[in-house]
Amino acid sequence: MADILSYPFFQRALLGALIIGFTNGCFSAYVVLRRSALVAGSLSHALLPGIAGGILVAGALTAWSAFLGALIAALLVVLGSLAVARSSRLDQGTSLAVIFTIAFAAGLIMLKYVPVQVKLEDYLFGDILNISTTDLWVTFGIGAVTLTLTTALQRPILLTLFEPSVAAAQGVPVRALNYLIMTLLVLVMISSLQAVGCILALGLVVAPGATVFLLTNSTRAMYWGGGLLGAAGAAGGMWIAHWGEFRPGAVITVLLGAAFLLAFFFGPRSGFFRRVAK
């Protein structure tokens, strides 16, 4: 088992998994507290057409063409849903459901015309074993920016999430912070694309925070505990996937799901079995 660590491709994959897992795990605290899981799910499906569009424009599949394409597509889906919600009788959730479904279907069609051979499974479910040095630097950059901003602005962000009217009265730029959180969510989901793909990205950005939320009332513990859980799940998933020859993204998601179920059934803030027994 230790021999695999001597291979550069596995070293890059393991380091990438740790960075992605920790960044997603920390940020998942805000996703859970903001109740933005539906938005995150919509964005995960919007990444595919963005990548396909980036390849068509750039003429090649590179880390930057995939990153910029996914970023633009995800922002368009979010802004489009807001525009529809504000100018019609539909709420944003319904608008998101319609727009991201159309975007995902358009991405499937666009893949037929990309000038490079693309494995659909790699985009849907991830292939972190093929992560390049450039991909690793992009992932590290996203993680550094996300963690720096969310740590430095933790107090005003939490005040905005729980008491937006109080935050506005104290001079906190509520709308700007909401846009910042949404932008960081897009970046975080793009960083997880290489590890778990479009379909499974939602689990990585929701499960760690949801699990720790069942264990503690502390937002700080949710933030850092989610990061540690995400990193542990990502690293453990890499080892199990190598041992059993499974797809790493699927194993990572299952491990985080197992942790969530344990917290749900036995956690101090849930204790499902204890409540049923009473």
C-alpha positions as CSV (number, residue, x, y, z in Angstrom):
1,M,0.0,0.0,0.0
2,A,2.8,2.4,0.8
3,D,4.4,1.8,-2.6
4,I,1.7,3.9,-4.2
5,L,2.9,7.0,-2.4
6,S,6.1,6.9,-4.4
7,Y,4.2,7.7,-7.6
8,P,3.9,11.4,-8.4
9,F,0.4,11.1,-9.8
10,F,-0.9,9.6,-6.5
11,Q,1.0,12.3,-4.5
12,R,-0.7,15.0,-6.5
13,A,-4.1,13.3,-6.2
14,L,-3.8,12.9,-2.5
15,L,-2.7,16.5,-1.9
16,G,-5.5,17.7,-4.2
17,A,-8.0,15.6,-2.3
18,L,-6.8,17.0,1.1
19,I,-7.1,20.6,-0.2
20,I,-10.4,20.1,-1.8
21,G,-11.9,18.2,1.1
22,F,-10.7,20.8,3.7
23,T,-11.9,23.8,1.6
24,N,-15.3,22.3,0.9
25,G,-15.7,21.1,4.4
26,C,-15.0,24.5,5.9
27,F,-17.3,26.3,3.5
28,S,-20.0,23.8,3.9
29,A,-20.8,25.4,7.3
30,Y,-22.0,28.5,5.5
31,V,-24.0,26.4,3.0
32,V,-25.8,24.6,5.8
33,L,-26.4,27.8,7.9
34,R,-27.6,29.7,4.8
35,R,-29.7,26.8,3.7
36,S,-28.2,27.0,0.2
37,A,-28.1,23.2,-0.6
38,L,-30.6,23.6,-3.4
39,V,-28.5,26.4,-4.9
40,A,-25.3,24.3,-4.6
41,G,-27.0,21.4,-6.3
42,S,-28.1,23.6,-9.2
43,L,-24.6,25.0,-9.5
44,S,-23.0,21.6,-9.6
45,H,-25.1,20.7,-12.7
46,A,-24.3,24.0,-14.3
47,L,-20.6,23.2,-14.3
48,L,-20.9,20.8,-17.2
49,P,-22.1,23.2,-19.9
50,G,-19.6,25.7,-18.7
51,I,-16.7,23.3,-19.3
52,A,-18.0,22.3,-22.7
53,G,-18.4,25.9,-23.6
54,G,-14.9,26.7,-22.4
55,I,-13.5,23.9,-24.6
56,L,-15.4,25.1,-27.6
57,V,-14.1,28.7,-27.2
58,A,-10.5,27.8,-26.3
59,G,-10.3,24.9,-28.8
60,A,-8.7,22.7,-26.2
61,L,-9.3,21.3,-22.7
62,T,-7.0,23.1,-20.3
63,A,-7.3,23.9,-16.6
64,W,-8.1,27.5,-17.4
65,S,-10.6,26.8,-20.1
66,A,-12.5,24.5,-17.8
67,F,-12.2,26.9,-14.9
68,L,-13.4,30.0,-16.7
69,G,-16.2,28.2,-18.6
70,A,-17.5,26.6,-15.4
71,L,-17.3,29.9,-13.5
72,I,-19.2,31.9,-16.2
73,A,-21.9,29.2,-16.6
74,A,-22.5,28.9,-12.8
75,L,-22.8,32.7,-12.4
76,L,-25.2,32.9,-15.4
77,V,-27.4,30.2,-13.8
78,V,-27.5,32.0,-10.5
79,L,-28.0,35.5,-12.0
80,G,-30.6,34.1,-14.4
81,S,-32.6,32.5,-11.6
82,L,-32.6,35.8,-9.7
83,A,-33.7,37.8,-12.8
84,V,-36.6,35.4,-13.4
85,A,-37.6,35.4,-9.8
86,R,-37.6,39.2,-9.6
87,S,-39.5,39.7,-12.8
88,S,-42.1,37.0,-12.6
89,R,-44.4,35.1,-10.1
90,L,-41.8,32.3,-9.8
91,D,-39.6,31.9,-6.7
92,Q,-35.9,31.5,-7.1
93,G,-36.0,27.8,-6.2
94,T,-38.3,27.0,-9.1
95,S,-36.3,29.3,-11.4
96,L,-33.1,27.5,-10.4
97,A,-34.7,24.0,-11.1
98,V,-35.7,25.0,-14.6
99,I,-32.6,26.8,-15.6
100,F,-30.0,24.3,-14.3
101,T,-31.9,21.4,-15.9
102,I,-31.8,23.2,-19.2
103,A,-28.2,24.1,-18.8
104,F,-27.2,20.5,-17.9
105,A,-29.0,19.2,-20.9
106,A,-27.4,21.8,-23.2
107,G,-24.0,20.7,-21.8
108,L,-24.7,17.1,-22.8
109,I,-25.4,18.3,-26.3
110,M,-22.4,20.5,-26.5
111,L,-20.0,17.7,-25.6
112,K,-20.7,16.1,-29.0
113,Y,-19.0,19.1,-30.7
114,V,-16.0,19.6,-28.5
115,P,-12.7,19.2,-30.5
116,V,-11.2,16.8,-28.0
117,Q,-12.1,13.4,-26.8
118,V,-13.9,13.7,-23.6
119,K,-15.0,11.0,-21.2
120,L,-18.4,12.0,-19.8
121,E,-17.9,10.0,-16.7
122,D,-14.8,12.0,-15.7
123,Y,-17.0,15.2,-15.6
124,L,-20.0,13.6,-14.0
125,F,-18.1,11.6,-11.3
126,G,-14.6,13.1,-11.3
127,D,-11.2,11.6,-11.9
128,I,-8.8,13.0,-9.4
129,L,-6.0,10.5,-10.3
130,N,-5.5,12.5,-13.5
131,I,-5.1,15.9,-11.7
132,S,-2.2,17.9,-13.1
133,T,0.2,20.3,-11.4
134,T,-1.7,23.2,-13.0
135,D,-5.0,21.8,-11.7
136,L,-3.4,21.5,-8.2
137,W,-2.2,25.1,-8.2
138,V,-5.7,26.3,-9.3
139,T,-7.2,24.2,-6.5
140,F,-4.8,25.6,-4.0
141,G,-5.4,29.2,-5.1
142,I,-9.2,28.8,-4.8
143,G,-8.8,27.2,-1.4
144,A,-6.4,29.9,-0.1
145,V,-8.8,32.7,-1.3
146,T,-11.9,31.1,0.1
147,L,-10.4,30.2,3.5
148,T,-8.8,33.6,3.9
149,L,-12.0,35.6,3.1
150,T,-14.4,33.4,5.1
151,T,-12.1,33.4,8.1
152,A,-11.4,37.1,8.1
153,L,-15.1,38.0,7.5
154,Q,-16.6,35.3,9.7
155,R,-18.3,37.6,12.1
156,P,-20.1,39.9,9.5
157,I,-21.0,36.8,7.4
158,L,-22.6,35.0,10.4
159,L,-24.4,38.2,11.4
160,T,-25.7,38.5,7.8
161,L,-26.9,34.9,7.8
162,F,-28.7,35.0,11.1
163,E,-29.8,38.7,11.5
164,P,-29.6,40.5,8.1
165,S,-31.6,43.5,9.4
166,V,-29.3,43.9,12.4
167,A,-26.3,43.6,10.2
168,A,-27.5,46.3,7.8
169,A,-28.2,48.6,10.8
170,Q,-24.6,48.1,11.9
171,G,-23.3,49.1,8.5
172,V,-22.5,45.6,7.2
173,P,-22.8,45.4,3.4
174,V,-25.4,42.6,3.5
175,R,-26.0,42.4,-0.3
176,A,-22.3,42.5,-1.1
177,L,-21.6,39.7,1.4
178,N,-24.4,37.6,-0.1
179,Y,-22.9,38.0,-3.5
180,L,-19.5,37.2,-2.0
181,I,-20.8,34.0,-0.5
182,M,-22.4,33.0,-3.8
183,T,-19.2,33.7,-5.7
184,L,-17.1,31.7,-3.3
185,L,-19.7,28.8,-3.5
186,V,-19.2,28.8,-7.3
187,L,-15.4,28.7,-6.8
188,V,-15.5,26.0,-4.2
189,M,-17.7,23.8,-6.4
190,I,-15.4,24.3,-9.3
191,S,-12.4,23.2,-7.2
192,S,-14.2,20.0,-6.3
193,L,-15.0,19.1,-10.0
194,Q,-11.7,17.3,-10.5
195,A,-12.3,15.1,-7.4
196,V,-16.0,14.2,-7.4
197,G,-17.4,15.6,-10.7
198,C,-20.6,17.6,-11.3
199,I,-23.0,15.0,-9.9
200,L,-21.3,14.3,-6.6
201,A,-19.9,17.8,-5.9
202,L,-23.0,18.6,-3.8
203,G,-22.2,16.0,-1.2
204,L,-18.7,17.3,-0.7
205,V,-19.9,20.9,-0.1
206,V,-22.9,20.0,2.1
207,A,-22.2,16.7,4.0
208,P,-19.3,17.8,6.2
209,G,-21.1,20.9,7.5
210,A,-24.4,19.0,8.0
211,T,-22.6,16.3,9.9
212,V,-20.9,18.6,12.3
213,F,-24.2,20.6,12.7
214,L,-25.7,17.5,14.3
215,L,-22.8,17.4,16.8
216,T,-22.4,20.9,18.0
217,N,-24.0,24.4,18.4
218,S,-20.7,26.2,17.7
219,T,-20.4,27.8,14.3
220,R,-16.6,27.9,14.7
221,A,-16.6,24.1,15.4
222,M,-18.8,23.7,12.3
223,Y,-16.3,25.6,10.2
224,W,-13.1,24.0,11.2
225,G,-14.6,20.6,12.1
226,G,-16.2,20.5,8.7
227,G,-12.9,21.2,7.1
228,L,-11.2,18.4,9.1
229,L,-14.0,16.0,8.3
230,G,-13.9,16.8,4.6
231,A,-10.1,16.4,4.4
232,A,-10.3,13.1,6.3
233,G,-13.1,11.8,4.1
234,A,-11.2,12.8,0.9
235,A,-7.9,11.2,2.0
236,G,-9.6,8.1,3.3
237,G,-11.6,7.8,0.1
238,M,-8.4,7.9,-1.9
239,W,-6.9,5.0,0.0
240,I,-10.0,2.9,-0.1
241,A,-10.6,3.6,-3.8
242,H,-7.0,2.5,-4.5
243,W,-7.3,-0.7,-2.4
244,G,-10.7,-1.7,-3.9
245,E,-10.1,-0.2,-7.4
246,F,-13.2,2.0,-7.1
247,R,-13.8,5.5,-8.4
248,P,-12.4,7.9,-5.8
249,G,-15.2,10.4,-6.0
250,A,-17.8,7.8,-5.2
251,V,-15.9,6.5,-2.3
252,I,-15.3,10.0,-0.8
253,T,-19.0,10.7,-1.1
254,V,-20.0,7.4,0.6
255,L,-17.5,8.0,3.5
256,L,-18.9,11.4,4.1
257,G,-22.4,10.0,3.9
258,A,-21.6,7.3,6.4
259,A,-20.3,10.0,8.8
260,F,-23.5,11.9,8.4
261,L,-25.6,8.9,9.2
262,L,-23.6,8.2,12.3
263,A,-24.1,11.7,13.5
264,F,-27.8,11.5,12.7
265,F,-28.4,8.3,14.6
266,F,-26.1,8.9,17.5
267,G,-25.2,12.6,17.6
268,P,-26.0,14.7,20.7
269,R,-28.1,17.1,18.7
270,S,-30.0,14.4,16.8
271,G,-29.8,11.1,18.6
272,F,-32.5,9.4,16.4
273,F,-32.3,6.1,18.3
274,R,-32.5,7.8,21.7
275,R,-35.6,9.7,20.7
276,V,-37.3,6.6,19.2
277,A,-36.6,4.7,22.4
278,K,-38.3,7.4,24.5
